[in-house]
């Protein structure tokens, strides 16, 4: 999980993990990545998953493609549940990419691109997320949660 990532309040980690466990029944080496639908104008700002089937198997991850490069709008934030088999591939990925330019090694989506050619990776749909990597996005996130907490008594924290 990226340190600057926050999900909307509808995100349920327990549900995602249970989905991961169910996938592993049929695909023991499966990994699971979060995904959400992004707007057309935001496609080129995100890693975009190309999926197949009802189980949303990832067939590729396109790093910041043009909207005309894919019909998919499934953005992939940096939130992955990796199988032990996938974790063991990290060293191989790092070795294979060590001579590439930094931007090809540093983007976490490149690991997913590497994994989908070797192991099953599936997508788990979430409502949305916030990237709070700069002040403007932090302020937008803060405003969203302030408004949400005013609408929902379950998000209000009591101080007693």
Secondary structure, 3 states (H helix, E strand, C coil): CCCCEEECCCCCHHHHHHHHHHHHHHCCCCEEEEEEECCHHHHHHCEEEEEECCCCEEEEEEECCCHHHCCCCEECCCCEECCHHHHHHHHHHHHHHCCCCHHHHHCCHHHHHHHCCCCCEEEEECCCEEECCCHHHHHHHHHHHHHHHHHCCCCCCCCC
